[in-house]
Amino acid sequence: LQEDMDSPRSGRRAEVTQKGSELGPLVASAEDLSCNVSALDDSQKERLLTDKEKGL
């Protein structure tokens, strides 16, 4: 009985680790993209402000 109980658990653990490894990079990349986009937006806003100030 113990072997039967352990075998499916190990299989489930393997599936979970595989899913985690697959989702991990995707989530990280999504977070990085959002951070990069926000940073670009901030820099663009600053440039627009400086341009407006120069124009004024």
PQR file of N, CA, C, O and H, with PARSE charges and radii, in Angstrom:
ATOM      1  N   LEU A   1       0.845  -1.209   0.000 -0.4000 1.5000
ATOM      2  CA  LEU A   1       0.000   0.000   0.000 -0.0000 2.0000
ATOM      3  C   LEU A   1       0.879   1.257   0.000  0.5500 1.7000
ATOM      4  O   LEU A   1       0.573   2.227  -0.694 -0.5500 1.4000
ATOM      5  N   GLN A   2       1.956   1.243   0.767 -0.4000 1.5000
ATOM      6  CA  GLN A   2       2.825   2.424   0.830 -0.0000 2.0000
ATOM      7  C   GLN A   2       3.420   2.721  -0.542  0.5500 1.7000
ATOM      8  O   GLN A   2       3.483   3.879  -0.954 -0.5500 1.4000
ATOM      9  H   GLN A   2       2.205   0.455   1.331  0.4000 1.0000
ATOM     10  N   GLU A   3       3.858   1.673  -1.257 -0.4000 1.5000
ATOM     11  CA  GLU A   3       4.450   1.889  -2.584 -0.0000 2.0000
ATOM     12  C   GLU A   3       3.410   2.484  -3.527  0.5500 1.7000
ATOM     13  O   GLU A   3       3.720   3.390  -4.300 -0.5500 1.4000
ATOM     14  H   GLU A   3       3.806   0.732  -0.923  0.4000 1.0000
ATOM     15  N   ASP A   4       2.186   1.984  -3.468 -0.4000 1.5000
ATOM     16  CA  ASP A   4       1.130   2.495  -4.347 -0.0000 2.0000
ATOM     17  C   ASP A   4       0.851   3.967  -4.022  0.5500 1.7000
ATOM     18  O   ASP A   4       0.611   4.767  -4.926 -0.5500 1.4000
ATOM     19  H   ASP A   4       1.934   1.248  -2.840  0.4000 1.0000
ATOM     20  N   MET A   5       0.882   4.317  -2.753 -0.4000 1.5000
ATOM     21  CA  MET A   5       0.600   5.701  -2.363 -0.0000 2.0000
ATOM     22  C   MET A   5       1.764   6.613  -2.759  0.5500 1.7000
ATOM     23  O   MET A   5       1.545   7.754  -3.167 -0.5500 1.4000
ATOM     24  H   MET A   5       1.076   3.667  -2.018  0.4000 1.0000
ATOM     25  N   ASP A   6       2.997   6.117  -2.640 -0.4000 1.5000
ATOM     26  CA  ASP A   6       4.167   6.949  -2.941 -0.0000 2.0000
ATOM     27  C   ASP A   6       4.322   7.180  -4.437  0.5500 1.7000
ATOM     28  O   ASP A   6       4.686   8.279  -4.856 -0.5500 1.4000
ATOM     29  H   ASP A   6       3.175   5.190  -2.308  0.4000 1.0000
ATOM     30  N   SER A   7       4.051   6.160  -5.251 -0.4000 1.5000
ATOM     31  CA  SER A   7       4.281   6.300  -6.694 -0.0000 2.0000
ATOM     32  C   SER A   7       3.435   7.424  -7.304  0.5500 1.7000
ATOM     33  O   SER A   7       3.994   8.239  -8.038 -0.5500 1.4000
ATOM     34  H   SER A   7       3.755   5.267  -4.911  0.4000 1.0000
ATOM     35  N   PRO A   8       2.147   7.518  -7.054 -0.5600 1.5000
ATOM     36  CA  PRO A   8       1.370   8.617  -7.648  0.2800 2.0000
ATOM     37  C   PRO A   8       1.811   9.974  -7.103  0.5500 1.7000
ATOM     38  O   PRO A   8       1.792  10.968  -7.829 -0.5500 1.4000
ATOM     39  N   ARG A   9       2.205  10.021  -5.840 -0.4000 1.5000
ATOM     40  CA  ARG A   9       2.645  11.295  -5.259 -0.0000 2.0000
ATOM     41  C   ARG A   9       3.887  11.801  -5.981  0.5500 1.7000
ATOM     42  O   ARG A   9       3.983  12.977  -6.332 -0.5500 1.4000
ATOM     43  H   ARG A   9       2.221   9.214  -5.250  0.4000 1.0000
ATOM     44  N   SER A  10       4.845  10.883  -6.198 -0.4000 1.5000
ATOM     45  CA  SER A  10       6.077  11.299  -6.889 -0.0000 2.0000
ATOM     46  C   SER A  10       5.732  11.778  -8.296  0.5500 1.7000
ATOM     47  O   SER A  10       6.310  12.753  -8.775 -0.5500 1.4000
ATOM     48  H   SER A  10       4.767   9.928  -5.913  0.4000 1.0000
ATOM     49  N   GLY A  11       4.793  11.100  -8.964 -0.4000 1.5000
ATOM     50  CA  GLY A  11       4.380  11.513 -10.309 -0.0000 2.0000
ATOM     51  C   GLY A  11       3.735  12.883 -10.253  0.5500 1.7000
ATOM     52  O   GLY A  11       4.010  13.734 -11.099 -0.5500 1.4000
ATOM     53  H   GLY A  11       4.324  10.308  -8.574  0.4000 1.0000
ATOM     54  N   ARG A  12       2.888  13.105  -9.277 -0.4000 1.5000
ATOM     55  CA  ARG A  12       2.226  14.413  -9.156 -0.0000 2.0000
ATOM     56  C   ARG A  12       3.265  15.496  -8.878  0.5500 1.7000
ATOM     57  O   ARG A  12       3.204  16.590  -9.439 -0.5500 1.4000
ATOM     58  H   ARG A  12       2.664  12.414  -8.590  0.4000 1.0000
ATOM     59  N   ARG A  13       4.216  15.176  -8.008 -0.4000 1.5000
ATOM     60  CA  ARG A  13       5.250  16.172  -7.693 -0.0000 2.0000
ATOM     61  C   ARG A  13       6.020  16.538  -8.954  0.5500 1.7000
ATOM     62  O   ARG A  13       6.331  17.707  -9.185 -0.5500 1.4000
ATOM     63  H   ARG A  13       4.266  14.287  -7.553  0.4000 1.0000
ATOM     64  N   ALA A  14       6.326  15.529  -9.771 -0.4000 1.5000
ATOM     65  CA  ALA A  14       7.067  15.786 -11.014 -0.0000 2.0000
ATOM     66  C   ALA A  14       6.236  16.697 -11.916  0.5500 1.7000
ATOM     67  O   ALA A  14       6.772  17.626 -12.520 -0.5500 1.4000
ATOM     68  H   ALA A  14       6.074  14.580  -9.584  0.4000 1.0000
ATOM     69  N   GLU A  15       4.944  16.438 -12.010 -0.4000 1.5000
ATOM     70  CA  GLU A  15       4.082  17.267 -12.866 -0.0000 2.0000
ATOM     71  C   GLU A  15       4.055  18.702 -12.339  0.5500 1.7000
ATOM     72  O   GLU A  15       4.128  19.654 -13.116 -0.5500 1.4000
ATOM     73  H   GLU A  15       4.508  15.684 -11.519  0.4000 1.0000
ATOM     74  N   VAL A  16       3.953  18.850 -11.041 -0.4000 1.5000
ATOM     75  CA  VAL A  16       3.891  20.191 -10.447 -0.0000 2.0000
ATOM     76  C   VAL A  16       5.187  20.952 -10.726  0.5500 1.7000
ATOM     77  O   VAL A  16       5.161  22.130 -11.082 -0.5500 1.4000
ATOM     78  H   VAL A  16       3.894  18.077 -10.410  0.4000 1.0000
ATOM     79  N   THR A  17       6.324  20.263 -10.558 -0.4000 1.5000
ATOM     80  CA  THR A  17       7.605  20.934 -10.793 -0.0000 2.0000
ATOM     81  C   THR A  17       7.715  21.332 -12.259  0.5500 1.7000
ATOM     82  O   THR A  17       8.205  22.418 -12.569 -0.5500 1.4000
ATOM     83  H   THR A  17       6.345  19.306 -10.269  0.4000 1.0000
ATOM     84  N   GLN A  18       7.270  20.472 -13.155 -0.4000 1.5000
ATOM     85  CA  GLN A  18       7.325  20.799 -14.583 -0.0000 2.0000
ATOM     86  C   GLN A  18       6.444  22.013 -14.869  0.5500 1.7000
ATOM     87  O   GLN A  18       6.860  22.930 -15.577 -0.5500 1.4000
ATOM     88  H   GLN A  18       6.873  19.590 -12.903  0.4000 1.0000
ATOM     89  N   LYS A  19       5.241  22.021 -14.327 -0.4000 1.5000
ATOM     90  CA  LYS A  19       4.338  23.157 -14.553 -0.0000 2.0000
ATOM     91  C   LYS A  19       4.956  24.430 -13.978  0.5500 1.7000
ATOM     92  O   LYS A  19       4.897  25.492 -14.597 -0.5500 1.4000
ATOM     93  H   LYS A  19       4.903  21.276 -13.752  0.4000 1.0000
ATOM     94  N   GLY A  20       5.547  24.315 -12.794 -0.4000 1.5000
ATOM     95  CA  GLY A  20       6.156  25.481 -12.170 -0.0000 2.0000
ATOM     96  C   GLY A  20       7.295  26.020 -13.014  0.5500 1.7000
ATOM     97  O   GLY A  20       7.420  27.231 -13.195 -0.5500 1.4000
ATOM     98  H   GLY A  20       5.594  23.452 -12.291  0.4000 1.0000
ATOM     99  N   SER A  21       8.128  25.126 -13.533 -0.4000 1.5000
ATOM    100  CA  SER A  21       9.262  25.578 -14.351 -0.0000 2.0000
ATOM    101  C   SER A  21       8.756  26.236 -15.629  0.5500 1.7000
ATOM    102  O   SER A  21       9.355  27.197 -16.111 -0.5500 1.4000
ATOM    103  H   SER A  21       8.027  24.142 -13.386  0.4000 1.0000
ATOM    104  N   GLU A  22       7.665  25.729 -16.174 -0.4000 1.5000
ATOM    105  CA  GLU A  22       7.127  26.312 -17.412 -0.0000 2.0000
ATOM    106  C   GLU A  22       6.497  27.679 -17.129  0.5500 1.7000
ATOM    107  O   GLU A  22       6.673  28.619 -17.904 -0.5500 1.4000
ATOM    108  H   GLU A  22       7.178  24.948 -15.782  0.4000 1.0000
ATOM    109  N   LEU A  23       5.765  27.784 -16.022 -0.4000 1.5000
ATOM    110  CA  LEU A  23       5.085  29.040 -15.707 -0.0000 2.0000
ATOM    111  C   LEU A  23       6.075  30.074 -15.162  0.5500 1.7000
ATOM    112  O   LEU A  23       5.905  31.273 -15.383 -0.5500 1.4000
ATOM    113  H   LEU A  23       5.622  27.020 -15.392  0.4000 1.0000
ATOM    114  N   GLY A  24       7.097  29.617 -14.460 -0.4000 1.5000
ATOM    115  CA  GLY A  24       8.046  30.535 -13.841 -0.0000 2.0000
ATOM    116  C   GLY A  24       8.602  31.563 -14.809  0.5500 1.7000
ATOM    117  O   GLY A  24       8.395  32.759 -14.608 -0.5500 1.4000
ATOM    118  H   GLY A  24       7.236  28.643 -14.280  0.4000 1.0000
ATOM    119  N   PRO A  25       9.307  31.133 -15.861 -0.5600 1.5000
ATOM    120  CA  PRO A  25       9.893  32.090 -16.813  0.2800 2.0000
ATOM    121  C   PRO A  25       8.847  32.996 -17.451  0.5500 1.7000
ATOM    122  O   PRO A  25       9.089  34.185 -17.659 -0.5500 1.4000
ATOM    123  N   LEU A  26       7.675  32.426 -17.762 -0.4000 1.5000
ATOM    124  CA  LEU A  26       6.635  33.231 -18.409 -0.0000 2.0000
ATOM    125  C   LEU A  26       6.199  34.359 -17.478  0.5500 1.7000
ATOM    126  O   LEU A  26       6.077  35.510 -17.896 -0.5500 1.4000
ATOM    127  H   LEU A  26       7.478  31.460 -17.594  0.4000 1.0000
ATOM    128  N   VAL A  27       5.965  34.014 -16.209 -0.4000 1.5000
ATOM    129  CA  VAL A  27       5.520  35.035 -15.254 -0.0000 2.0000
ATOM    130  C   VAL A  27       6.616  36.083 -15.075  0.5500 1.7000
ATOM    131  O   VAL A  27       6.342  37.283 -15.050 -0.5500 1.4000
ATOM    132  H   VAL A  27       6.064  33.078 -15.870  0.4000 1.0000
ATOM    133  N   ALA A  28       7.852  35.621 -14.950 -0.4000 1.5000
ATOM    134  CA  ALA A  28       8.968  36.553 -14.756 -0.0000 2.0000
ATOM    135  C   ALA A  28       9.080  37.487 -15.954  0.5500 1.7000
ATOM    136  O   ALA A  28       9.256  38.695 -15.799 -0.5500 1.4000
ATOM    137  H   ALA A  28       8.075  34.646 -14.970  0.4000 1.0000
ATOM    138  N   SER A  29       8.977  36.916 -17.145 -0.4000 1.5000
ATOM    139  CA  SER A  29       9.103  37.740 -18.355 -0.0000 2.0000
ATOM    140  C   SER A  29       7.966  38.758 -18.398  0.5500 1.7000
ATOM    141  O   SER A  29       8.175  39.909 -18.780 -0.5500 1.4000
ATOM    142  H   SER A  29       8.834  35.934 -17.271  0.4000 1.0000
ATOM    143  N   ALA A  30       6.768  38.336 -18.009 -0.4000 1.5000
ATOM    144  CA  ALA A  30       5.623  39.251 -18.029 -0.0000 2.0000
ATOM    145  C   ALA A  30       5.880  40.400 -17.054  0.5500 1.7000
ATOM    146  O   ALA A  30       5.616  41.560 -17.372 -0.5500 1.4000
ATOM    147  H   ALA A  30       6.598  37.401 -17.699  0.4000 1.0000
ATOM    148  N   GLU A  31       6.398  40.073 -15.864 -0.4000 1.5000
ATOM    149  CA  GLU A  31       6.689  41.119 -14.884 -0.0000 2.0000
ATOM    150  C   GLU A  31       7.773  42.054 -15.415  0.5500 1.7000
ATOM    151  O   GLU A  31       7.672  43.273 -15.279 -0.5500 1.4000
ATOM    152  H   GLU A  31       6.612  39.131 -15.606  0.4000 1.0000
ATOM    153  N   ASP A  32       8.814  41.473 -16.020 -0.4000 1.5000
ATOM    154  CA  ASP A  32       9.893  42.297 -16.563 -0.0000 2.0000
ATOM    155  C   ASP A  32       9.355  43.226 -17.641  0.5500 1.7000
ATOM    156  O   ASP A  32       9.712  44.403 -17.692 -0.5500 1.4000
ATOM    157  H   ASP A  32       8.896  40.483 -16.130  0.4000 1.0000
ATOM    158  N   LEU A  33       8.490  42.688 -18.506 -0.4000 1.5000
ATOM    159  CA  LEU A  33       7.937  43.505 -19.589 -0.0000 2.0000
ATOM    160  C   LEU A  33       7.136  44.660 -19.000  0.5500 1.7000
ATOM    161  O   LEU A  33       7.264  45.798 -19.453 -0.5500 1.4000
ATOM    162  H   LEU A  33       8.200  41.731 -18.465  0.4000 1.0000
ATOM    163  N   SER A  34       6.307  44.377 -17.992 -0.4000 1.5000
ATOM    164  CA  SER A  34       5.482  45.431 -17.406 -0.0000 2.0000
ATOM    165  C   SER A  34       6.380  46.496 -16.773  0.5500 1.7000
ATOM    166  O   SER A  34       6.114  47.691 -16.895 -0.5500 1.4000
ATOM    167  H   SER A  34       6.203  43.453 -17.624  0.4000 1.0000
ATOM    168  N   CYS A  35       7.441  46.058 -16.100 -0.4000 1.5000
ATOM    169  CA  CYS A  35       8.364  47.012 -15.480 -0.0000 2.0000
ATOM    170  C   CYS A  35       9.053  47.841 -16.553  0.5500 1.7000
ATOM    171  O   CYS A  35       9.176  49.059 -16.420 -0.5500 1.4000
ATOM    172  H   CYS A  35       7.657  45.087 -16.001  0.4000 1.0000
ATOM    173  N   ASN A  36       9.503  47.182 -17.618 -0.4000 1.5000
ATOM    174  CA  ASN A  36      10.195  47.898 -18.698 -0.0000 2.0000
ATOM    175  C   ASN A  36       9.250  48.900 -19.349  0.5500 1.7000
ATOM    176  O   ASN A  36       9.650  50.026 -19.645 -0.5500 1.4000
ATOM    177  H   ASN A  36       9.404  46.193 -17.726  0.4000 1.0000
ATOM    178  N   VAL A  37       8.012  48.505 -19.571 -0.4000 1.5000
ATOM    179  CA  VAL A  37       7.041  49.400 -20.208 -0.0000 2.0000
ATOM    180  C   VAL A  37       6.802  50.614 -19.319  0.5500 1.7000
ATOM    181  O   VAL A  37       6.774  51.745 -19.803 -0.5500 1.4000
ATOM    182  H   VAL A  37       7.687  47.591 -19.330  0.4000 1.0000
ATOM    183  N   SER A  38       6.629  50.382 -18.022 -0.4000 1.5000
ATOM    184  CA  SER A  38       6.390  51.505 -17.114 -0.0000 2.0000
ATOM    185  C   SER A  38       7.602  52.431 -17.104  0.5500 1.7000
ATOM    186  O   SER A  38       7.450  53.652 -17.065 -0.5500 1.4000
ATOM    187  H   SER A  38       6.651  49.462 -17.629  0.4000 1.0000
ATOM    188  N   ALA A  39       8.800  51.860 -17.139 -0.4000 1.5000
ATOM    189  CA  ALA A  39      10.015  52.677 -17.152 -0.0000 2.0000
ATOM    190  C   ALA A  39      10.066  53.500 -18.432  0.5500 1.7000
ATOM    191  O   ALA A  39      10.403  54.684 -18.399 -0.5500 1.4000
ATOM    192  H   ALA A  39       8.923  50.868 -17.171  0.4000 1.0000
ATOM    193  N   LEU A  40       9.734  52.879 -19.555 -0.4000 1.5000
ATOM    194  CA  LEU A  40       9.735  53.607 -20.831 -0.0000 2.0000
ATOM    195  C   LEU A  40       8.701  54.729 -20.779  0.5500 1.7000
ATOM    196  O   LEU A  40       8.963  55.845 -21.228 -0.5500 1.4000
ATOM    197  H   LEU A  40       9.460  51.918 -19.581  0.4000 1.0000
ATOM    198  N   ASP A  41       7.533  54.429 -20.233 -0.4000 1.5000
ATOM    199  CA  ASP A  41       6.489  55.453 -20.146 -0.0000 2.0000
ATOM    200  C   ASP A  41       6.991  56.634 -19.319  0.5500 1.7000
ATOM    201  O   ASP A  41       6.780  57.790 -19.687 -0.5500 1.4000
ATOM    202  H   ASP A  41       7.320  53.523 -19.868  0.4000 1.0000
ATOM    203  N   ASP A  42       7.650  56.342 -18.207 -0.4000 1.5000
ATOM    204  CA  ASP A  42       8.163  57.416 -17.357 -0.0000 2.0000
ATOM    205  C   ASP A  42       9.191  58.255 -18.116  0.5500 1.7000
ATOM    206  O   ASP A  42       9.146  59.484 -18.080 -0.5500 1.4000
ATOM    207  H   ASP A  42       7.821  55.403 -17.908  0.4000 1.0000
ATOM    208  N   SER A  43      10.112  57.583 -18.799 -0.4000 1.5000
ATOM    209  CA  SER A  43      11.154  58.324 -19.532 -0.0000 2.0000
ATOM    210  C   SER A  43      10.517  59.160 -20.635  0.5500 1.7000
ATOM    211  O   SER A  43      10.919  60.301 -20.863 -0.5500 1.4000
ATOM    212  H   SER A  43      10.148  56.584 -18.827  0.4000 1.0000
ATOM    213  N   GLN A  44       9.536  58.603 -21.310 -0.4000 1.5000
ATOM    214  CA  GLN A  44       8.861  59.349 -22.377 -0.0000 2.0000
ATOM    215  C   GLN A  44       8.139  60.556 -21.789  0.5500 1.7000
ATOM    216  O   GLN A  44       8.164  61.639 -22.374 -0.5500 1.4000
ATOM    217  H   GLN A  44       9.209  57.676 -21.125  0.4000 1.0000
ATOM    218  N   LYS A  45       7.499  60.379 -20.645 -0.4000 1.5000
ATOM    219  CA  LYS A  45       6.795  61.498 -20.008 -0.0000 2.0000
ATOM    220  C   LYS A  45       7.801  62.593 -19.654  0.5500 1.7000
ATOM    221  O   LYS A  45       7.543  63.777 -19.869 -0.5500 1.4000
ATOM    222  H   LYS A  45       7.478  59.499 -20.170  0.4000 1.0000
ATOM    223  N   GLU A  46       8.953  62.185 -19.108 -0.4000 1.5000
ATOM    224  CA  GLU A  46       9.977  63.167 -18.743 -0.0000 2.0000
ATOM    225  C   GLU A  46      10.452  63.916 -19.980  0.5500 1.7000
ATOM    226  O   GLU A  46      10.630  65.134 -19.941 -0.5500 1.4000
ATOM    227  H   GLU A  46       9.163  61.223 -18.934  0.4000 1.0000
ATOM    228  N   ARG A  47      10.656  63.197 -21.070 -0.4000 1.5000
ATOM    229  CA  ARG A  47      11.116  63.840 -22.305 -0.0000 2.0000
ATOM    230  C   ARG A  47      10.063  64.818 -22.806  0.5500 1.7000
ATOM    231  O   ARG A  47      10.391  65.920 -23.248 -0.5500 1.4000
ATOM    232  H   ARG A  47      10.512  62.208 -21.101  0.4000 1.0000
ATOM    233  N   LEU A  48       8.798  64.415 -22.738 -0.4000 1.5000
ATOM    234  CA  LEU A  48       7.726  65.304 -23.190 -0.0000 2.0000
ATOM    235  C   LEU A  48       7.699  66.559 -22.326  0.5500 1.7000
ATOM    236  O   LEU A  48       7.530  67.667 -22.835 -0.5500 1.4000
ATOM    237  H   LEU A  48       8.531  63.521 -22.379  0.4000 1.0000
ATOM    238  N   LEU A  49       7.867  66.382 -21.022 -0.4000 1.5000
ATOM    239  CA  LEU A  49       7.854  67.538 -20.127 -0.0000 2.0000
ATOM    240  C   LEU A  49       9.016  68.469 -20.454  0.5500 1.7000
ATOM    241  O   LEU A  49       8.841  69.685 -20.524 -0.5500 1.4000
ATOM    242  H   LEU A  49       8.005  65.481 -20.608  0.4000 1.0000
ATOM    243  N   THR A  50      10.199  67.901 -20.652 -0.4000 1.5000
ATOM    244  CA  THR A  50      11.364  68.737 -20.958 -0.0000 2.0000
ATOM    245  C   THR A  50      11.149  69.449 -22.288  0.5500 1.7000
ATOM    246  O   THR A  50      11.490  70.623 -22.427 -0.5500 1.4000
ATOM    247  H   THR A  50      10.341  66.913 -20.594  0.4000 1.0000
ATOM    248  N   ASP A  51      10.589  68.749 -23.256 -0.4000 1.5000
ATOM    249  CA  ASP A  51      10.326  69.371 -24.563 -0.0000 2.0000
ATOM    250  C   ASP A  51       9.342  70.530 -24.393  0.5500 1.7000
ATOM    251  O   ASP A  51       9.536  71.596 -24.978 -0.5500 1.4000
ATOM    252  H   ASP A  51      10.312  67.795 -23.143  0.4000 1.0000
ATOM    253  N   LYS A  52       8.302  70.330 -23.607 -0.4000 1.5000
ATOM    254  CA  LYS A  52       7.308  71.391 -23.397 -0.0000 2.0000
ATOM    255  C   LYS A  52       7.961  72.576 -22.693  0.5500 1.7000
ATOM    256  O   LYS A  52       7.719  73.732 -23.041 -0.5500 1.4000
ATOM    257  H   LYS A  52       8.144  69.464 -23.132  0.4000 1.0000
ATOM    258  N   GLU A  53       8.799  72.267 -21.691 -0.4000 1.5000
ATOM    259  CA  GLU A  53       9.479  73.341 -20.969 -0.0000 2.0000
ATOM    260  C   GLU A  53      10.383  74.121 -21.923  0.5500 1.7000
ATOM    261  O   GLU A  53      10.436  75.350 -21.877 -0.5500 1.4000
ATOM    262  H   GLU A  53       8.996  71.327 -21.409  0.4000 1.0000
ATOM    263  N   LYS A  54      11.090  73.395 -22.782 -0.4000 1.5000
ATOM    264  CA  LYS A  54      11.973  74.068 -23.742 -0.0000 2.0000
ATOM    265  C   LYS A  54      11.141  74.926 -24.691  0.5500 1.7000
ATOM    266  O   LYS A  54      11.532  76.041 -25.038 -0.5500 1.4000
ATOM    267  H   LYS A  54      11.048  72.397 -22.819  0.4000 1.0000
ATOM    268  N   GLY A  55       9.987  74.394 -25.109 -0.4000 1.5000
ATOM    269  CA  GLY A  55       9.135  75.146 -26.027 -0.0000 2.0000
ATOM    270  C   GLY A  55       8.593  76.395 -25.349  0.5500 1.7000
ATOM    271  O   GLY A  55       8.487  77.448 -25.979 -0.5500 1.4000
ATOM    272  H   GLY A  55       9.670  73.488 -24.828  0.4000 1.0000
ATOM    273  N   LEU A  56       8.248  76.286 -24.065 -0.4000 1.5000
ATOM    274  CA  LEU A  56       7.716  77.446 -23.352 -0.0000 2.0000
ATOM    275  C   LEU A  56       8.850  78.431 -23.088  0.5500 1.7000
ATOM    276  O   LEU A  56       8.625  79.486 -22.495 -0.5500 1.4000
ATOM    277  H   LEU A  56       8.335  75.431 -23.553  0.4000 1.0000
TER
END
